[in-house]
Amino acid sequence: MSKRSARERHTSESAEDRERAAKKKLQNFLTEMLRVGCVRGFKYFSMYMRGREEMICTVLNEPLTPTSASPAMGTTSEGHFNFESSFTSSDLPFEQKDLMMSSGTQRKLSGLGYMDVGLPPASPSEREIIPMTDDRTVFLIAGYAKYSCPYVWVRNNHERLVKLKDGDSSKPSISRDSPLKLKSTSHWNDKDIRIWDVLGELVKLSSLPSPHNPFAVDLEYFSGLPVNERIVASAAMVHFLQCVLIYAGNKSYSGLVADDLREITKHHFADFQTYLLQSTSQQREQDQAASNQSYSYQQQQGMSSSAGAATQPHQAGYSTGRTKLTQRVVAPY
């Protein structure tokens, strides 16, 4: 009896440890997603955070010429995710069974199959509030605590990506709001999946043709910013590209990322130097203006003092004379 109790206690402790580890892994992913969500200046996609658990990623559909297409990416690194055999935009549109999770799989993963509940996002795509255009595909990346891992949903242009089954026309929201079967999110439990793994796969999935470097930097974006904002934006980009080079398992685009990193770093320090020179010049001008103002004030004070001193002898003489006159008049009495 005691051995059985010990085994049960060990099993319970192991389950609790796994649950804590899963929560910590998701928490780290969300923290990383918050940091990355503020980065701006990519050529092929943009993103912003919508709450703590959701990131909106917008990918350009056809930003490149065919000569800029990327070959299949498949370099691997042990323990990291790679893009080998993942979806590419050259195969658009995909079969629904290939790109989207089935209802049965969703019910099994959600643990709410008995309620006929799958893995829906917090809000259906038909209620998406951001502006939609045909030249961009919007994705929702979310790490809901109730699902214990991140998923990705398509928010527009569904027909471009997937061949929705005719049989799902009665329940279009269920089909449209099924999570994608991405290679990155599918390997969540056995790989070290980072947010840039998901972003890179979405660019490869949606941009036609797939770019050589999904994280290519748009230098024109930075040139249009004021210098102080440009310094902050370029610093965020530098940190992001450094993380991609250090942690990303796929290395087929590492050389291009390194090139962009050198370029944006050079611009960052040049802008920082320019900002320091401008700040020093402005401070010098302010100091000079303050000095001139102080000198002018001192001159005014000096002139006032001189004028006051000049009138005092006359006033004193008048007073003395009047006293003497009074004395002369009063003396006979």
C-alpha positions in Angstrom: 0.0 0.0 0.0 2.8 2.3 0.9 4.6 1.6 -2.4 1.5 2.4 -4.4 1.0 5.6 -2.5 4.6 6.5 -3.2 4.2 5.9 -6.9 1.0 7.9 -7.0 2.7 10.8 -5.2 5.6 10.6 -7.6 3.3 10.6 -10.5 1.4 13.5 -9.1 4.6 15.5 -8.5 5.8 14.7 -12.0 2.5 16.0 -13.5 2.8 19.1 -11.5 6.4 19.6 -12.6 5.4 19.2 -16.2 2.5 21.7 -15.8 4.8 24.2 -14.1 7.4 23.8 -16.9 4.7 24.2 -19.6 3.4 27.4 -17.9 7.0 28.8 -17.6 7.7 28.0 -21.3 4.6 29.8 -22.4 5.3 32.7 -20.1 8.8 33.1 -21.6 7.3 33.0 -25.1 4.8 35.7 -24.2 7.5 37.9 -22.6 9.6 37.5 -25.7 6.6 38.3 -27.9 6.1 41.5 -25.9 9.7 42.6 -26.6 9.5 41.7 -30.3 6.1 43.3 -30.8 7.5 46.8 -30.6 10.1 46.3 -33.4 9.4 48.2 -36.6 11.0 48.5 -40.0 10.7 45.1 -41.7 10.3 44.8 -45.5 7.8 42.0 -45.7 5.7 42.2 -42.5 4.7 44.4 -39.6 3.3 43.5 -36.2 1.9 45.0 -33.1 0.7 43.7 -29.7 -3.0 43.6 -28.9 -3.0 42.8 -25.3 -0.5 40.7 -23.5 -1.4 37.4 -25.2 -2.1 38.4 -28.8 0.2 39.7 -31.6 -1.2 40.8 -35.0 1.2 40.1 -37.8 0.5 41.6 -41.3 2.4 40.0 -44.2 2.7 41.5 -47.7 1.4 39.0 -50.2 3.5 39.8 -53.3 6.4 42.2 -52.4 9.1 40.6 -54.6 10.0 39.8 -58.2 10.4 36.2 -59.1 14.2 36.6 -59.3 14.2 37.4 -55.6 12.5 34.1 -54.6 14.1 32.1 -51.9 15.1 28.4 -52.4 13.7 25.8 -50.0 15.1 26.4 -46.5 16.3 23.3 -44.6 19.4 23.9 -42.6 18.9 22.5 -39.1 20.4 22.9 -35.7 19.8 20.4 -33.0 17.2 21.4 -30.5 16.0 24.3 -32.7 13.2 24.6 -35.2 13.9 24.6 -39.0 11.8 25.3 -42.0 12.4 22.1 -43.8 9.2 20.7 -45.3 7.2 23.6 -44.0 4.6 25.3 -46.2 5.8 27.7 -49.0 3.8 30.3 -50.9 4.5 28.6 -54.2 2.0 25.9 -53.3 -0.9 28.4 -52.6 -3.7 27.7 -52.0 -3.4 24.7 -49.7 -5.8 22.0 -49.0 -7.7 22.7 -45.8 -6.7 19.3 -44.2 -3.0 20.2 -44.8 -3.0 23.8 -43.5 -5.7 23.8 -40.8 -6.4 21.6 -37.8 -9.4 19.4 -38.1 -12.3 19.8 -35.7 -11.5 16.4 -34.1 -7.9 17.4 -33.4 -9.0 20.7 -32.0 -11.5 19.1 -29.6 -8.8 16.6 -28.5 -6.2 19.3 -27.8 -8.6 21.7 -26.1 -9.8 19.0 -23.6 -13.3 20.3 -24.2 -14.4 17.8 -26.9 -17.4 16.7 -24.8 -18.7 20.3 -25.2 -17.8 20.3 -29.0 -15.3 23.1 -28.4 -12.1 23.3 -30.4 -9.4 25.9 -30.4 -11.0 29.2 -31.4 -9.3 32.6 -31.0 -10.6 35.1 -28.5 -12.7 36.7 -31.2 -13.8 35.3 -34.6 -12.1 36.7 -37.8 -15.3 38.2 -39.0 -15.2 40.6 -36.1 -11.6 41.7 -36.7 -11.4 45.4 -36.3 -8.2 46.3 -38.1 -8.4 47.4 -41.8 -8.2 44.6 -44.3 -6.7 44.8 -47.8 -6.2 42.3 -50.6 -2.5 42.8 -50.8 -1.8 41.9 -47.2 -2.7 38.8 -45.1 -3.3 39.3 -41.4 -2.5 36.6 -38.8 -3.2 36.4 -35.2 -0.5 34.9 -33.0 -1.7 34.1 -29.5 -0.5 32.3 -26.5 -3.6 31.9 -24.5 -3.0 30.4 -21.0 -6.0 28.1 -21.4 -4.3 26.4 -24.4 -0.8 26.1 -22.8 0.9 26.8 -26.1 0.8 29.3 -29.0 -1.4 29.0 -32.0 -1.8 31.1 -35.2 -5.1 32.0 -36.9 -5.8 33.6 -40.3 -7.8 36.9 -40.1 -8.4 37.7 -43.8 -7.8 36.5 -47.3 -8.6 32.9 -46.3 -9.4 31.8 -49.9 -5.9 32.9 -51.0 -4.2 30.5 -48.5 -6.6 27.6 -48.2 -9.3 25.8 -50.1 -12.1 25.8 -47.7 -14.4 22.8 -48.0 -17.9 23.4 -49.5 -19.3 21.3 -46.7 -18.2 23.9 -44.1 -20.2 26.7 -45.7 -22.9 26.3 -43.1 -20.3 27.0 -40.4 -17.9 29.3 -42.1 -16.5 30.8 -38.9 -15.5 27.4 -37.6 -13.5 26.7 -40.7 -12.0 30.1 -41.0 -11.1 30.3 -37.3 -9.3 26.9 -37.2 -5.6 27.3 -36.1 -2.9 26.7 -38.7 -0.8 23.5 -38.7 2.5 25.4 -38.8 5.7 23.4 -38.4 6.8 25.8 -35.6 3.8 25.6 -33.4 3.4 21.8 -34.1 6.9 21.3 -32.6 6.2 23.4 -29.5 6.5 20.5 -27.1 9.8 19.0 -28.4 11.6 22.1 -29.8 12.8 25.4 -28.5 10.3 27.5 -30.4 10.8 31.3 -30.5 8.6 34.0 -31.8 10.9 34.7 -34.8 10.4 31.0 -35.9 6.7 31.7 -36.2 7.1 35.0 -37.9 9.6 33.6 -40.4 7.3 30.7 -41.3 4.3 33.1 -41.8 6.4 35.2 -44.3 7.4 32.1 -46.1 3.8 30.9 -46.2 2.2 34.1 -47.4 4.7 36.2 -49.4 4.9 35.1 -53.0 7.5 34.3 -53.9 9.2 33.5 -50.6 12.0 36.0 -49.9 15.5 34.9 -49.2 15.5 36.7 -45.9 12.1 36.9 -44.2 13.6 39.5 -41.7 15.0 41.9 -44.3 15.2 45.5 -43.0 13.4 48.4 -44.7 16.0 51.2 -44.4 13.7 53.7 -46.1 11.3 53.3 -43.1 14.1 54.4 -40.7 15.2 57.3 -43.0 11.7 58.8 -42.7 11.8 59.0 -38.9 13.1 61.9 -36.8 16.6 61.3 -35.6 15.7 60.7 -31.9 12.9 58.2 -32.9 15.3 56.6 -35.4 17.8 55.8 -32.7 15.3 54.0 -30.6 13.8 52.1 -33.5 17.2 51.0 -34.9 18.3 49.9 -31.5 15.2 47.6 -31.2 15.9 46.2 -34.7 19.6 45.6 -33.8 18.6 43.6 -30.7 16.0 41.6 -32.7 18.5 40.6 -35.5 21.1 39.7 -32.9 18.6 37.3 -31.3 17.7 35.8 -34.7 21.4 35.1 -35.4 22.1 33.6 -32.0 19.0 31.5 -31.4 17.3 30.7 -34.8 17.9 27.1 -35.8 17.6 27.8 -39.6 20.8 29.3 -41.0 20.0 29.6 -44.7 19.4 33.4 -44.3 21.9 34.0 -41.6 24.4 35.8 -43.9 21.7 38.2 -45.1 20.5 38.8 -41.6 24.2 39.5 -40.6 24.5 42.0 -43.5 21.3 43.8 -42.4 22.6 43.8 -38.8 25.9 45.5 -39.8 24.0 48.1 -41.9 21.4 49.0 -39.3 24.1 49.1 -36.6 26.2 51.5 -38.7 23.1 53.7 -39.2 22.3 53.5 -35.5 25.7 54.8 -34.3 25.8 57.4 -37.0 22.4 58.7 -36.0 23.5 58.6 -32.3 26.6 60.7 -33.1 24.4 63.2 -35.1 22.0 63.4 -32.2 24.8 64.1 -29.7 26.3 66.8 -32.0 22.8 68.4 -32.4 22.2 68.2 -28.6 25.6 69.8 -27.9 25.0 72.6 -30.4 21.5 73.3 -29.0 22.9 73.3 -25.5 25.6 75.7 -26.5 23.1 78.0 -28.2 20.9 77.9 -25.1 23.8 78.7 -22.9 24.8 81.6 -25.1 21.3 82.9 -25.2 21.1 82.7 -21.4 24.5 84.5 -21.1 23.3 87.3 -23.4 20.1 87.7 -21.5 22.0 87.9 -18.2 24.5 90.5 -19.6 21.6 92.6 -21.0 19.9 92.4 -17.6 23.1 93.5 -15.8 23.5 96.4 -18.2 19.9 97.6 -17.5 20.5 97.3 -13.8 23.8 99.3 -14.2 22.1 102.1 -16.1 19.3 102.3 -13.5 21.9 102.6 -10.7 23.8 105.4 -12.6 20.6 107.3 -13.2 19.6 107.1 -9.5 23.1 108.3 -8.4 23.0 111.3 -10.8 19.7 112.6 -9.3 20.7 112.3 -5.7 23.0 115.4 -5.5 20.4 117.8 -6.9 17.8 116.5 -4.5 20.2 116.9 -1.6 21.0 120.4 -2.6 17.4 121.5 -2.9 16.7 120.1 0.5 19.7 121.9 2.0 18.8 125.2 0.4 15.2 125.0 1.6 16.5 124.3 5.2 18.7 127.4 5.1 15.9 129.5 3.7 13.6 128.4 6.5 16.2 129.2 9.0 16.6 132.7 7.6 12.9 133.4 7.6 12.3 132.1 11.1 15.3 133.7 12.7 13.9 137.2 13.4 11.0 135.8 15.4 
